Amino acid sequence: MPHARIIAARHWVLACNLTLFAIGAAAPASHAAPCMFAELGEGRVSDIVDARSFRLSDGREVRLAGLEAPPDEYLTAAVEALGTLLRDRDIVLRGDDDAPDRYGRQRAFAFLTGGDQPVQIGLLKAGAVLRGIDLADRDCAASLGLAEDEARTARRGLWNIRTVIKNAESPDDILARAGLFTVVEGKVLSVRQTGTTTYLNFARSWTRGFAVIIPKRMMAVLEGAGINVKSLANRQVRVRGWIEAQAGPRLELTQAAQIEILSGSDR
């Protein structure tokens, strides 16, 4: 890991902590907040497990819904940010399902007791983590997107490091993220259909360049979200998801929340 990146990642820990302190200390808003799902229980945070998970004093492990961890070089800072916000604090858990995931964690939104804003919003506004794609509720997903947009515009936290978003014109750089959640931006050069699959190609060489895979089942989903796939050629987009290593780097769309049109949108 380059020494300069270590210094940069550590440098913004203080900025994150100050932002999170301000958010945590703020008085609850008077209007109804998004992501206010059914209550799933409450507890006191005893340990921070990783950048998006923590353990309650009764032994339950909670995985924060709607978030993904930042690149490896920023993980330590992200864990510290989560600890600043939640360690030794009383919280209320909310969600649409309290069934544990395959790792035994409860997936939920966490609210500081007495607050009506999920801690996910605070972490995203501080630039400590990335917005995930695991939310079906559009209003809730939109609120997380706005929080991330705010941090990116202000260049807070990890958004102060320009290499967080990968350039679609640098396939080798994207391939290095194979198997990892990654954000990529670039211009769609062509939209091609092969059989039941549609491809957004970001390079002339479709075998080596970066491409987004859109299964047939996703076409109606994207249209329902106001995205005309065939019109994406020559438009600048931002996509996020897990990178697959095939002939070139690939990213499959499974939800509309994975793609944002940055220019020339007719949405």
Stockholm file with secondary structure:
# STOCKHOLM 1.0

chainA/1-267         MPHARIIAARHWVLACNLTLFAIGAAAPASHAAPCMFAELGEGRVSDIVDARSFRLSDGREVRLAGLEAPPDEYLTAAVEALGTLLRDRDIVLRGDDDAPDRYGRQRAFAFLTGGDQPVQIGLLKAGAVLRGIDLADRDCAASLGLAEDEARTARRGLWNIRTVIKNAESPDDILARAGLFTVVEGKVLSVRQTGTTTYLNFARSWTRGFAVIIPKRMMAVLEGAGINVKSLANRQVRVRGWIEAQAGPRLELTQAAQIEILSGSDR
#=GR chainA/1-267 SS CCHHHHHHHHHHHHHHHHHHHHHHHSCCCSSCCTTCCEEEEEEEEEEEEETTEEEETTSCEEEETTEECCCGGGHHHHHHHHHHHHTTCEEEEEESCCCBCTTSCEEEEEEETTCCSCHHHHHHHTTCSEECSCCCCHHHHHHHHHHHHHHHHHTCGGGGSGGGEEETTCHHHHHTTBTSEEEEEEECCEEEEETTEEEEESSSCTTTSCEEEECHHHHHHHHHTTCCGGGGTTCEEEEEEEEEESSSEEEECCSGGGEEECSSCCC
#=GC SS_cons         CCHHHHHHHHHHHHHHHHHHHHHHHSCCCSSCCTTCCEEEEEEEEEEEEETTEEEETTSCEEEETTEECCCGGGHHHHHHHHHHHHTTCEEEEEESCCCBCTTSCEEEEEEETTCCSCHHHHHHHTTCSEECSCCCCHHHHHHHHHHHHHHHHHTCGGGGSGGGEEETTCHHHHHTTBTSEEEEEEECCEEEEETTEEEEESSSCTTTSCEEEECHHHHHHHHHTTCCGGGGTTCEEEEEEEEEESSSEEEECCSGGGEEECSSCCC
//
